[in-house]
Amino acid sequence: MGFAPWALVGLLPLAAWITWDDWHHRIIRNGTVLVCALVFVLLAVLTLPAAEMAVRLAAGAVAAGLCAGLWHLGRMGGGDVKLAAALVPFVAPNHWAFAFVTLIILCAGLAVAAAKMQAGRPLPFGIPLAWAVWAAQLAAL
């Protein structure tokens, strides 16, 4: 069995936890980011060729850099930056476009829900990020 089925199973409870915690507390805890990173490393070592693992880790580093720019502009929280760096490696290179489009759609829906339910509170970006990565695993099956 390849990477995607295991990642799908491993990410489901993480996505659920991130959704609950980020919606209620508007914080991505370092422990959550660490667990995400450890799950990726464990699954990658067991199922991915070294070259693909390196490409995915590089994508995580690029995501961290881009998100750090958004953090610097005040558009993204620091926890979201770390979470993006930990979750982006889960997405296979041939599913990056799918994950990005899914992320945009989920962000739009979440922005509408947040505006209606919790006006004035920052957008919990961790929620669409976690579910877009999970959806990319489903698409990879």
C-alpha contacts under 8 A as a table, 3 or more apart, distances in Angstrom:
res1	aa1	res2	aa2	distance
1	M	5	P	7.18
1	M	6	W	7.91
1	M	47	T	7.85
2	G	5	P	6.48
2	G	6	W	7.24
2	G	47	T	5.78
2	G	48	L	7.64
3	F	6	W	5.59
3	F	7	A	6.04
3	F	43	L	6.55
3	F	44	A	6.94
3	F	47	T	5.44
3	F	48	L	6.65
4	A	7	A	4.96
4	A	8	L	5.90
4	A	137	Q	5.19
4	A	138	L	7.34
4	A	140	A	6.15
4	A	141	L	6.32
5	P	8	L	5.07
5	P	9	V	6.46
5	P	137	Q	7.19
5	P	138	L	7.79
5	P	141	L	6.73
6	W	9	V	5.23
6	W	10	G	6.06
6	W	43	L	7.19
7	A	10	G	4.89
7	A	11	L	5.71
7	A	40	F	7.67
7	A	43	L	7.18
7	A	90	F	7.24
7	A	134	W	7.93
7	A	137	Q	6.70
8	L	11	L	5.38
8	L	12	L	6.25
8	L	134	W	6.12
8	L	137	Q	5.55
8	L	138	L	6.57
9	V	12	L	5.56
9	V	13	P	7.77
10	G	13	P	6.69
10	G	14	L	7.12
10	G	39	V	7.09
11	L	14	L	4.99
11	L	15	A	5.83
11	L	36	C	7.89
11	L	134	W	6.22
12	L	15	A	5.22
12	L	16	A	6.22
12	L	134	W	6.95
13	P	16	A	5.02
13	P	17	W	6.09
14	L	17	W	5.08
14	L	18	I	6.03
14	L	32	T	7.82
14	L	36	C	7.32
14	L	130	A	7.82
15	A	18	I	5.07
15	A	19	T	6.03
15	A	127	I	7.30
15	A	130	A	5.09
15	A	131	W	6.10
15	A	134	W	7.44
16	A	19	T	5.14
16	A	20	W	6.32
17	W	20	W	5.24
17	W	21	D	5.96
18	I	21	D	5.22
18	I	22	D	5.63
18	I	28	I	7.29
18	I	32	T	7.64
18	I	126	G	6.59
18	I	127	I	6.21
18	I	130	A	7.08
19	T	22	D	5.47
19	T	23	W	5.91
19	T	126	G	7.15
19	T	127	I	4.85
19	T	130	A	7.79
20	W	23	W	5.40
20	W	24	H	6.15
21	D	24	H	5.35
21	D	25	H	5.69
21	D	26	R	7.06
21	D	27	I	7.05
21	D	28	I	7.41
22	D	25	H	5.36
22	D	26	R	4.44
22	D	27	I	5.29
22	D	28	I	6.16
22	D	124	P	5.82
22	D	126	G	6.48
22	D	127	I	6.77
23	W	26	R	5.71
23	W	124	P	6.09
23	W	127	I	7.59
26	R	122	P	7.60
26	R	124	P	5.92
27	I	79	G	6.57
28	I	32	T	6.85
28	I	33	V	7.43
28	I	79	G	4.73
28	I	80	D	6.46
28	I	83	L	7.35
28	I	126	G	7.16
29	R	32	T	5.31
29	R	33	V	6.66
29	R	79	G	6.72
30	N	33	V	5.10
30	N	34	L	6.12
30	N	79	G	7.30
31	G	34	L	4.99
31	G	35	V	6.15
32	T	35	V	5.19
32	T	36	C	6.28
33	V	36	C	5.13
33	V	37	A	6.22
33	V	82	K	6.58
33	V	83	L	5.40
33	V	86	A	6.23
34	L	37	A	5.10
34	L	38	L	6.07
34	L	86	A	7.74
35	V	38	L	5.05
35	V	39	V	6.06
36	C	39	V	5.22
36	C	40	F	6.31
36	C	83	L	7.92
36	C	86	A	5.96
36	C	87	L	6.66
37	A	40	F	5.16
37	A	41	V	6.24
37	A	86	A	4.99
37	A	87	L	7.23
38	L	41	V	5.10
38	L	42	L	6.06
39	V	42	L	5.22
39	V	43	L	6.12
40	F	43	L	5.26
40	F	44	A	5.80
40	F	86	A	7.89
40	F	87	L	7.97
40	F	89	P	7.29
40	F	90	F	6.43
41	V	44	A	5.06
41	V	45	V	5.96
42	L	45	V	5.42
42	L	46	L	6.36
43	L	46	L	5.19
43	L	47	T	5.96
43	L	48	L	7.69
44	A	47	T	5.25
44	A	48	L	4.95
44	A	49	P	7.92
44	A	53	M	6.32
45	V	48	L	6.16
45	V	49	P	7.94
45	V	50	A	7.89
45	V	53	M	7.97
48	L	52	E	6.40
48	L	53	M	6.11
49	P	52	E	5.50
49	P	53	M	6.31
50	A	53	M	5.05
50	A	54	A	6.17
51	A	54	A	5.11
51	A	55	V	6.35
52	E	55	V	5.05
52	E	56	R	6.17
53	M	56	R	5.15
53	M	57	L	6.13
53	M	89	P	7.94
54	A	57	L	5.11
54	A	58	A	6.09
55	V	58	A	5.06
55	V	59	A	6.23
55	V	93	P	7.96
56	R	59	A	5.00
56	R	60	G	6.36
56	R	88	V	7.38
56	R	89	P	4.43
56	R	90	F	7.19
56	R	91	V	7.36
56	R	92	A	7.06
56	R	93	P	7.27
57	L	60	G	4.98
57	L	61	A	6.37
57	L	89	P	5.43
58	A	61	A	4.99
58	A	62	V	6.25
58	A	89	P	7.92
59	A	62	V	5.02
59	A	63	A	6.09
59	A	88	V	6.63
59	A	89	P	6.27
60	G	63	A	5.01
60	G	64	A	6.11
60	G	84	A	7.14
60	G	85	A	4.47
60	G	86	A	6.53
60	G	87	L	7.33
60	G	88	V	5.12
60	G	89	P	5.30
61	A	64	A	4.99
61	A	65	G	6.28
61	A	85	A	6.12
62	V	65	G	5.07
62	V	66	L	6.21
62	V	85	A	7.95
63	A	66	L	5.16
63	A	67	C	5.91
63	A	81	V	7.94
63	A	84	A	6.38
63	A	85	A	5.70
63	A	88	V	7.03
64	A	67	C	5.17
64	A	68	A	5.86
64	A	81	V	5.83
64	A	82	K	6.72
64	A	84	A	6.48
64	A	85	A	4.86
65	G	68	A	5.05
65	G	69	G	6.45
66	L	69	G	5.22
66	L	70	L	6.68
67	C	70	L	4.92
67	C	71	W	6.14
67	C	76	M	7.19
67	C	80	D	7.98
67	C	81	V	5.25
67	C	84	A	7.58
68	A	71	W	4.83
68	A	72	H	6.08
68	A	78	G	7.62
68	A	81	V	6.07
69	G	72	H	5.02
69	G	73	L	6.39
70	L	73	L	5.06
70	L	74	G	6.29
70	L	75	R	5.14
70	L	76	M	5.53
71	W	74	G	4.95
71	W	75	R	5.53
71	W	76	M	4.55
71	W	77	G	5.75
71	W	78	G	6.29
71	W	81	V	7.25
72	H	75	R	7.54
73	L	76	M	7.82
74	G	77	G	7.36
76	M	80	D	6.53
76	M	81	V	7.14
76	M	125	F	7.56
77	G	80	D	5.26
77	G	81	V	6.55
78	G	81	V	5.08
78	G	82	K	6.47
79	G	82	K	5.15
79	G	83	L	6.05
80	D	83	L	4.92
80	D	84	A	6.03
80	D	125	F	6.43
80	D	126	G	5.67
81	V	84	A	5.24
81	V	85	A	6.41
82	K	85	A	5.15
82	K	86	A	6.30
83	L	86	A	5.03
83	L	87	L	6.01
83	L	126	G	7.07
84	A	87	L	5.15
84	A	88	V	5.72
84	A	129	L	7.06
85	A	88	V	5.77
85	A	89	P	7.40
86	A	89	P	6.62
87	L	90	F	5.60
87	L	91	V	7.67
87	L	129	L	7.91
87	L	130	A	7.24
87	L	133	V	6.81
88	V	91	V	5.66
88	V	133	V	7.12
89	P	92	A	7.38
90	F	133	V	6.89
90	F	137	Q	7.77
91	V	95	H	6.30
91	V	96	W	6.37
91	V	99	A	7.43
91	V	133	V	6.30
91	V	136	A	6.28
91	V	137	Q	6.87
92	A	95	H	5.35
92	A	96	W	6.61
92	A	140	A	7.82
93	P	96	W	5.39
94	N	97	A	7.55
95	H	98	F	5.22
95	H	99	A	6.20
95	H	136	A	6.32
95	H	139	A	7.73
95	H	140	A	7.22
96	W	99	A	5.14
96	W	100	F	6.13
96	W	136	A	7.95
97	A	100	F	5.09
97	A	101	V	6.20
98	F	101	V	5.30
98	F	102	T	6.08
98	F	136	A	6.63
99	A	102	T	5.09
99	A	103	L	5.99
99	A	132	A	5.43
99	A	133	V	6.14
99	A	135	A	7.19
99	A	136	A	5.40
100	F	103	L	5.00
100	F	104	I	6.28
100	F	132	A	7.50
101	V	104	I	5.13
101	V	105	I	6.29
102	T	105	I	5.15
102	T	106	L	6.10
102	T	132	A	5.45
102	T	135	A	7.67
103	L	106	L	5.14
103	L	107	C	5.98
103	L	128	P	5.75
103	L	129	L	6.09
103	L	131	W	7.83
103	L	132	A	5.09
104	I	107	C	5.10
104	I	108	A	6.21
105	I	108	A	5.22
105	I	109	G	6.34
106	L	109	G	5.12
106	L	110	L	5.99
106	L	128	P	5.22
106	L	132	A	7.47
107	C	110	L	5.03
107	C	111	A	5.93
107	C	125	F	7.24
107	C	128	P	5.71
108	A	111	A	5.12
108	A	112	V	6.39
109	G	112	V	5.27
109	G	113	A	6.29
110	L	113	A	4.98
110	L	114	A	5.89
110	L	123	L	7.61
110	L	128	P	7.47
111	A	114	A	5.11
111	A	115	A	5.97
111	A	123	L	6.46
112	V	115	A	5.13
112	V	116	K	6.30
113	A	116	K	5.23
113	A	117	M	6.00
114	A	117	M	5.12
114	A	118	Q	5.15
114	A	119	A	6.52
114	A	121	R	7.67
114	A	123	L	6.79
115	A	118	Q	5.76
115	A	119	A	4.88
115	A	120	G	7.51
116	K	119	A	6.36
118	Q	121	R	5.91
124	P	127	I	6.13
125	F	128	P	5.94
125	F	129	L	6.38
126	G	129	L	5.07
126	G	130	A	6.01
127	I	130	A	5.39
127	I	131	W	6.41
128	P	131	W	5.21
128	P	132	A	5.85
129	L	132	A	5.25
129	L	133	V	6.32
130	A	133	V	5.42
130	A	134	W	6.31
131	W	134	W	4.86
131	W	135	A	5.99
132	A	135	A	5.02
132	A	136	A	6.20
133	V	136	A	5.05
133	V	137	Q	6.53
134	W	137	Q	5.20
134	W	138	L	6.53
135	A	138	L	4.97
135	A	139	A	6.22
136	A	139	A	4.97
136	A	140	A	6.18
137	Q	140	A	5.00
137	Q	141	L	6.72
138	L	141	L	5.55
